[in-house]
């Protein structure tokens, strides 16, 4: 499941992942939310992904993420990812090769640091 967390900063989009994240979550929640914000706001956005309660993500959802990032990478300035999943570090490093964006992974214990970093 993906939830959009509302906030006051129009240039920051906060997503919370819980349980199993599916292709349908990307198609019905994440991608439409991002496309709406890209169309509405001028200039690059900042993204905050809270994956602390995510148990797994479908392979097709990862593919959705990659395809969307390739087409819209220029629309984002910073991306913070919070979670302790073993694969987040390598995946974040790999994504950094494809996207021209400040991208940083934080552990669950670094949640507050991630918030400070994305709000700088």
N, C-alpha and C positions, 0 to 999 in steps of 0.2 A: 504494500500500500504506500502511496505517496500522498503527502498532505502539503498544501501550500500554507505557510505561516504568514499571516498579514503583518505588515510593519509600516512605519511612517516614512521610511526612506524609499522614494519611488525608484531609485536606481539599484536597490538591493532586493533580490528575490531569495527567500528562505524556504527550502524544501526539507521535509522530514520524512525519512523512509522508515517503515516498520514492517516486520514480518517478511513475507515473500513479496518482492517487487517484480511485477510482470510486464510483459510487452503491452498489455492493455493499459496498465498504469501510465506508461510512457505515452501511448497514443491518446488516452482520454484525459490525462491530468498534466503531466510535465510538459510535453511538447505544445499543447494549446496555450498553457499559461505563459511559456516563454515566447511563443510567437505573438501573443497579445501584448506583452510588455515591450518586445522589440519594436512593434509597430507604433506603440503609444509613446515611448520615451525616446528622446534624441540622445545619441552618444552611447558609449558602451555601458553595459550593466555589470553588476557584481552578483555572484551567485554563492550561496551558502548551502551546503548539503550536509544535513545531520543524519548520518547512517548508524548512529549508536545502537538503535533497536532493530536494524535490518538483519534478518537471519540469512536470506539468500536473495539472489537476483537471477532472473531467467537470462539465458544467453541471448535471446532475441532482444531483451531490454538493453543489454550492453551494446548490441549492434545498433539499436535505435539511437542510443546515446552517442556513439561514434559518428554515425551518419549525420545527426543533427549538428554535432560539434564541427564537423568538416564544413558544412554549409553556413554555419552561423558563428564560427570562431571569432570573427571580427567584431561581433556584437557584444563581446564580453571583455572586461578589463581584468577582473580578478575572480578566482574560484577557490573557495575554501571547502575542504572535505573533511568531516570529522567521523572517525570510526576506528575500530580496532581490528577489522578484518585483515587477515594476513596479506591479501592480494592488493590492498589499497595503495600501499607504497609503490610497488612495481607498476601498477596500472596508472597511477598518477605520473610517475616518471615517463612512462611510455606516451601518455597523452600530451605531456609537455613538448614532445618532439613534433607533434602535429599541429598544435594550437599556439598562436602567438598571444598568450595570455599569462598573467601571473597566476600560477596554480600551486596550491600548497595543501599537503595532507597533515592532519592533526589527529592525535590519539584522543580517546574519550576523556582522559584526564586533562587534555589541553583545550577543552571546549571554550573556556573563557578567553584563552589566548587567540583562538580562531575567530571569535567574535570581535576582539580588538583589532586583529589583523585585517579582517574584511571591511571594518569600519574606518580604517585610517584614511 
